[in-house]
Amino acid sequence: MTASAREPQQDRSRITRERLLASAVDILADQGWAAATVAHVAEEAGVSRGAAQHHFPTREALITAALEQMFTDLTALAAEDLDDLPPGPERIRVVVERAVDIYVGPNFRAALQVWAAAASDEALRERILPLEAKFARAAHAMTLAGLDPEGTDPNAHRLVQATLDLARGLGLAGTLSDDSRRRAQVVGTWADQLTAALRRD
Amino acid sequence: MTASAREPQQDRSRITRERLLASAVDILADQGWAAATVAHVAEEAGVSRGAAQHHFPTREALITAALEQMFTDLTALAAEDLDDLPPGPERIRVVVERAVDIYVGPNFRAALQVWAAAASDEALRERILPLEAKFARAAHAMTLAGLDPEGTDPNAHRLVQATLDLARGLGLAGTLSDDSRRRAQVVGTWADQLTAALRRD
């Protein structure tokens, strides 16, 4: 009996699904929207076309599941070690950095491809808007918990919104060229602003 | 002699070019990247395919010229009435609104399509990066002139960078659904921050 044959059916199925989703995200991020078809994703994942279509009968189903996976990964990234944040102003800088990290990297680049495609595809837009809303709430809740752990600052909610919009804009600026030096400066500037704003209340 | 035949040759050529560029921007914004081919743009502009190809021999030439046109229009929008800005804190809010306006609307939606395509197309990326850089410098200079007209605030330069990143993030958030109410709140929050920051120096 081979190792593969010993794997319970549901484990193999789960692994195949994960492989397809990871491949879809990679292809979206590196090759763009047009390349992210079920056939091409299956090929790059080393999965048969039949097995891929069993998991994702349509391109829309694959893309939607991949976006869900990206958001889950991004949320997990932002939630990391919320208890380990340093105290004082340093804490604010780390929280801002973490918010910005959500929007930098292959997951955001892949999501941007879906976003751009959805701008001119109403059916896709209807599918992804609830996912986007759920993700936005999670990102907001985590950044708020980081910036205002006691929940006592009346302006924290609005400042978190601005922080996430800034982070999204920095993410977009970083998709075409390496923008990391400039980004670090902007993060520093905004962390100083937040520090003053939260102290001012 | 018809009105059209009386038009000097160069005027007709200029008008055809403008019509093609306007059509390219509309198609990018409403139908997305894949739809923006020379043939489809010519058809929607009511221009013969031969005339379109005379102006833009390749899709790349058309897209690059359209992006240049978008940036010129956006820069003109942001430069409007720089002398008519109100005094005091109200001035800061108007400048932030204007910066955000650059990134909201069909021109930005069209540019986003080019941006997303360029993320996985190195040749396109090399073509548009110099345009992006030129546009970013123009947007920065105008926002700086609005926020710090005397050029005396040492932090204004960095705050303008953050403001334009925020504006880009708000623009992206507004591409999939009407985000105008939330956007107005964030603009207010940001303007308050800038007012406090510029006063603090």
Interface residues (C-beta under 8 A of the other chain):
Chain A: A29 D30 Q31 G32 W33 A34 A35 R109 L112 Q113 W115 A116 A117 A118 A119 S120 D121 R125 I128 L129 E132 N155 R158 L159 Q161 A162 L164 D165 L166 A167 R168 G169 L170 G171 L172 A173 T175 L176 S177 R182 Q185 V186 T189 W190 Q193 A196 A197 R200
Chain B: A29 D30 Q31 G32 W33 A34 A35 R109 L112 Q113 W115 A116 A117 A118 A119 S120 D121 R125 I128 L129 E132 N155 R158 L159 Q161 A162 L164 D165 L166 A167 R168 G169 L170 G171 L172 A173 T175 L176 S177 R182 Q185 V186 T189 W190 Q193 A196 A197 R200
